[in-house]
Amino acid sequence: MEQKAHKRRTATTATLLAAVVTAALAAGCTGGGGPVDDGRGQLRTPTPSQSDSGSPRPSAAAPSALAVKIDNVRAARPQTGLDSADVVYAEQVEGGLSRLMAVYATKLPEVIGPVRSARVSDLELLRQFDRPVFAFSGAQGKLIPLINKEPLDVQTPGKVSGAFFRGSGKSAPHNLYLRPNRLLPSAPGADALTTGFRYGAPPAGGERETSRTVRYPAARFTFSWSADQGRWLVAMDGTPTVTTDGKRVAAATVVVQHVKIRESVFHDSLGNNTPYTETIGSGKAEVLRGGRAYDVNWKREKATDGTEFTTADGTPVNFAKGQVWVVFTKA
């Protein structure tokens, strides 16, 4: 009886979550002035090819990955389209909270979100990609000149008609969503993932591990190994991570990367300092795959490089095929 009741509750939850997405899509199609950014500043004036045409931007000579800043406070969950990302980066932001950057190359979901604002650490992290499409809601004024200098295809609300919309399932600012097919004609493919990640057989050794928790001052991520699914089930702040259509988010590989996190020159509207996560350099990391944990070294010599992960003897470390989560934690 308990199992039947649980199945009924699960089905009901999935139905409700699907309805949220449907309502959000409907809300995005209604009239009005359209969504606006979060009021933190203005970026480059759109070029004719990026203007309010409603068409995807022209294909570039080289494929470009899509990177989207995704809200990750409780009010923003469940997120939409997170399970389709090839790579999910988790970083610490103001107040000890967390924010995600999801990178898409092999698959574009119908909707992604909720979309939130950029942070200064994103610029260093994104330099490893070849002029990626960077979608976010806005940024504080002092950060705008730095973003404008970067080799990015910046996409914020108002640049492409219908690309961003406000959903009805959550309150602002946690209800801004993106239709990625308005920015890219199709998924660019795996060649756009210039992260330096390697895929293949696992390294020798490792320690058996079934759960790993990474804590920020006001947030935490837990990855639990599921032998049945062959994936690490993601939970955030003690709650299983599901998408709005009820899918459990699960990673094939989890990287806990120990980095320097320092104060930046930026602050939020409450005066909280914006942490700067340094992703260029070297250090220690743990790679979780196949129910085992491997102690490895990481190195990224310059901004345009991907990140290399090696064993103690310098052997490159392979990841399992599938979604990769990289959680940056203070060394």
N, C-alpha and C positions, 0 to 999 in steps of 0.2 A: 504493500500500500504506500509506504514511504517513497519507494522508487517511482511509482506512478505519479504521486503528488509532485515529486521533484521534477519529473519530465514535463508535467503540465505547467509548473512554474517556469521552467526553462523555455518552453515553447511560447508561453505568454510573454516573457521578457523579450525574446527574439522578435515577436510580432510587434511589441511596443517600440523596440529600438528601430525596426524597419520603418515604422510609421513616422518616427522622428525624422529620419532621413527624407522620407517622401514629403513630409510637411516642409522641411527645409528647402528642398528643391522647388516646391511650389512657391514658397515665399520668395525665392530668388528670381522667379519668373514674373513677379508682379511688377507693376509700374512704380513710378517714383524716381527720385534722383539717384538711386543705386547706392551701394555701400561707399563709405568713405574710410580713409585710413584712421589710425588712432590719434591723429592730431599732433604727432611729434615732429613733423617737418615735411618738407617737399623734396622729392628727388628730381632727377633729370626730367625735362620736358619730353614727352613721348615723341619719337620720330614718326614720320608718316607710316612706316611699316608697323609701328606699335600702337597706332592711334585707335580711336574708338570705332574700329571696323567690324569687330565681332569675329574676325578670322584669326587662326593661329599665325604666329610669327613665321616668316619664311625660314625654310630649313637652312642651317648653316653648312659650311663645307664639312666640318667635323661634327659628330653627334654631341649634343650637350645634355648633361644630366639635369634633372629638375630637383632643386633643393627647396624645401618648404619649412618655415619655422612654425612649429605646432605648439599650441597652448598645452600646459600640463598641470594646471592646478585642478583641484577636485571639481570645481564648477564647470570645467571644460570637458570633463569626461562623461560618457565614452567618446573617444575620438573616431573620426571617419577616415578610412583609407590607410590607416597606419599599417595594417597587415600586408599591404601591397608594396611597401618600401623595400628596396634592396638593402639599404643601410639606415639604421636609426642611431643618431648620436644623442647622448644625454649630457647636458651641461648644467652646472650650477649657476643660478642667477640671483638677483637681489633677494635679501631676506632668507637666504639659505634654501630657496625653492628651486625647482628644476624646470627646464624647458627642453624641447626636443627639436632636432633638425632631421627631417626624413628626406632621404635621397632616393629618387626614382629613376630607373633606367630601363629595366626589362619589362615593366608593366605600369600603365597609368590607370588608376582607378577612376571611377566616374566623378567622385568628389573627395576632397582632402580637407581636413580641418579639425578643430578650429584653428585658424591662422592668426599668429600674433607677431609682435615686433622683433626686429633684428637686434643683435648684440655685437659689441666690438670684436669679441672672440670669433664670431662667425667668419670674419673676413680672412683671417689667417687659415682657418680650417678649409674654406672654400677654394683657396688658391691651388689646391691639389687637382682640382677639376679644370677642364678646358672650357673657359667662359660659360659656366653653368647658368641656367635660368634660376634666379633667386627670387622666390615668392614670399612676401611677408607683408604685414599690415602697415608698417611705417617704422620710424626710428626717431630717437631724440635728435633735436636740431644740430647739436655739436657733432653727432656721428655722421650726418648726411654728407658732408664734404669728403669724408674718408670712404664712404660707400661709393660715391660718384667717381672716385679715382680708381676703383678696382675693376679688373676685367670680368665684369658680371653683366648678365642680361637681367637687369632689375625689373621686377614686376610687382607693382603695388596696386591697390584698388584705384579704378578710374583710368588705367592705361589701356586695357583691352575690354571692350564691351562684354558684359556678362561673365567675365572670368571669375570675378568675386561676387558673392552675394551674402546677405544676412539671412540666416535660418531662423525659424520660429521656436525651435526646441530649447534654446538657452537664451539667457539674457546677455546683452552687450557688456563687456567686449568679447565674450566667449562664444560668439555666434557668427563669426566671419568664416566663410568657406570658399574653396577654390574649385573651379572646374578646370582641371589641367589640360583637357583637350582644346581649350581656348588659347592656350599658350604654346602647345606643341602639337604638330599634326599627328604624331604617333610616338610610341616609346622609342627612345634613341638606341636602345640595345646595350648589351653588356660592355661594349668598347668604351662607353662614356664613363664607366666606373674606374677612374684612374686613381684609385685609393692605394694601390700597391698590395692589396690583399691577394693571397694565393689560395687556391682551392685544390683539395686532393686528400690523400691519406693522412691520418693523424700522425703526429710525431711519436716516437717511442716514449715509454714511461708515463708520467702523469700520475695523479692521485685520484682515486674514486671520489666523486663529489655529486651530491644530489640536490644541493641548494646553496645559493650564494646571495647574500644581501649586501648592497652598497648603500651607505647612508650619507646624506647631506644634512646640514643643520635642521632643515625643515622639510625633508623629503627622503624617501627611500625606495630602492628598487630591489625586488627579489626575483631570482630566476630559479625555478624548480625543474629538475630533469624529469621528463616523462618518457619512460622507455617505450610505452605504447605508441606515442606520436613521434619519437625520435627527435624531440625538440625541448628547448627550455621554455617553460611556460612563464610568461611575464606577469608580475604583480607590482603595482605601484602604491605606495603608502598603505600597504597591507591589504589591498583589494585586487582581485584578479583583473587583469587588463583585457577588456573586450572592446570590439568596435561597435558602432551603432547598429550593425546588423547581427550582433550577437556572436561574432567570431572571436575566439580566444587568440590573443596575440602570442606568437611563439617564435623563438629564434633558433636557428640551426647552430649558430655560434654566438657566444657572448665574450666580449673583451672588456676586462676591467683594467683600464689604462691609468697608471699613476703618473700624474702630471703636476706641474707647478701651477697653482691657482693663487693669484695675487690681486691686490686692489688695482683698479684702473682709474683713469681720470674722470670717469662718468658716474653719474648717480641717477636714481629714479626720482620721481616727483615727491617722494617722501623723504628724500635725502639718503636713502640706502645706497651704499657703494655697489657698482656693477663689477662683479668679479671678472678677471681676465684669465682665461684658460689657455695656457701655453701648449700648443700642439706641435711646435717645432723644437727639436732637441732629442733627448734620449732618456730612457728610464726603464722601469720594471712594469710588467703587466701579467695578468693571468688570462689565459685563453681557456674557455669552457666549451667543450664539445664532446658529444657521445657519452655524457655522464662522467666525464673526467675533467680535471683541472690541470693545466700545464703552466709552470712558471717560465716566463719568457722575457726577453729584452725587446724594447721597441726603439726605433730610431727614425727620425725624419730630419734630414740635414738642412733642407731649405723649403720655402713655402710651396714651390711648384712640385715638390716630391710627394709621393704617397708615403705611407708609413710602413716600414719593414718590421716584421716580428720574427725573431730568431731564438733558437734554444741557446743554452750556455756555450755550446761549441760552435755557434754561428750558423747552424743549419736553419734554413727558412722554415717557418711554421705554416702549415696549410690549415685553412678553415674548411668547415663542412659546407656543402652547397646549400644555399638558402639564405634567409634573412640574417643579417649580422647586426647585433647591438653593440655599440661601443659606449661604455659609461666612463666618463672622465671623473677621476676622484683624486683628491689632494694627496700628493706624495708625502 
